[in-house]
């Protein structure tokens, strides 16, 4: 047991002392504030068309708890994912492998450390939700159980499941981070679609790890009973709509049934079962592979040493070429981007890119292109961080004009990659003569690359960008206007939209160059 405690403590402290955790915590505070919008806001987090719930303790507590469970699941997976990979990279796993700790105990400790990190963030949103109750309401009585119950029955089971899912993904998908992200992206989408589209109410409650169906059904029944209506749709999530008339109803929490409690227990048991099952497939940091011996053809030019006993043989050394331009850097960065990852994954990426020639142009712009760019998340996240990761920044920062050559080359290489992948869609817009859409795609590619570079330079890691990029991609595929960085959603004023994106690009570029300049002068 002392081994488990030591791993949990060390892992938890290492995660919570990172820039990614602190910035994620700040984002969470703002998200928790937005979960309870003011009456004059242009959005809602729980939308019942034509009706509006009273801001009592049940409404504020349950909506905050439910939104925390869903939103924290979205980016929490990316925050806690990579614990085993960290032990591999730092070679701490080799030490752990020699201890008496079993595979299950090690994976359980990783799951529990993931859970503690997520519960720390959830605890902050719990406090913020109570504060928002007193800010947003007046005259309603404060009932603490209406805050404790949703966080206990909604948030905790969801966080346990996400914590175990992060461990399982690392065990079965190895160190291929992009495969883990893709699998989680589609799994989360399929899970939410199945919960919302399930006709059997009992089955919907059982397969719902967040309790969404139980809460929305309770609210729907409340409105139908009070106003003799037959509404079917209750949307949970950020919904932007225009102001219109509505009727008021007061909702007083869900009715906790045995089926609902059993579903909570089922997801907890499923999470533990997944971790236990993974322990049978865990490699325990043993990466020995049989090396195939290949008979190499003797080549005098390759076998002759350049440094002979008598001195240096200059004829065997490559010629010295002096080039202080930026183009060799761009070429090198492009090669690093292209050669990263498995070759077969590029076949999938190429297929997705070509599919934009045949899919409806609106679907290609709103869904396929954002997902296609998200598939490059592990490449883009390392654009400006690989020097720090591999301890090469001592050389690169001391090179000739790093701000004028290396950093612009990294930005241009990332933008070129994004534009090339989007070329089939750009070609269709060229044929259609839609220059506005073409400009938006190109500026969107530059924007996401600058965001990756800026966040990478500031945080000196790639985890934070991966979280933000996933949230942006998911929000954009849900047609949320504020997440539209590539012009996929129609906007009322094109000039204002273009000005906002260009202003954001300029801001990210300035911050990137200023911070990188400071870092290069203060090694």
Secondary structure, DSSP 8 states (H G I E B T S, - for coil): -HHHHHHHHHHHHHHHTSHHHHHHHHHHHHHHHHTS--TT-SEEEEEBTTEEE---HHHHHHHHHHHHHHHHHHHHHHHHTTHHHHHHHTTHHHHHHTSS--HHHHHHHHHHHHHHHHHHHHHHHHHHHHHHHHHH-SS----THHHHHHIIIIIHHHHHHHHHHHHHHHHHHTT-HHHHHHHHHHHHHHHHHHHHH---HHHHHHT-SS-HHHHHHHHHHHHHHHHT------EEEEEE------EEE--------HHHHHHHHHHHHHHHHHHHHHHTT--TT--------------HHHHS-SEETTEE-GGGS-------SSHHHHHHHHHHHHHSS-HHHHHHHHHHHHHTTTS-HHHIIIIIHHHHHHTTHHHHTTTTTHHHHTT-HHHHTTSTTHHHHHHHHHHHHHHHHHHHHTHHHHHHHHHHT-HHHHHHHHHHHHHHHHHHHHHHHHHSSSHHHHHHHHHHHHHHHTT-GGG-SSS-S--S-HHHHHHHHHHHHHHHHHHHHHHHHHHHH--
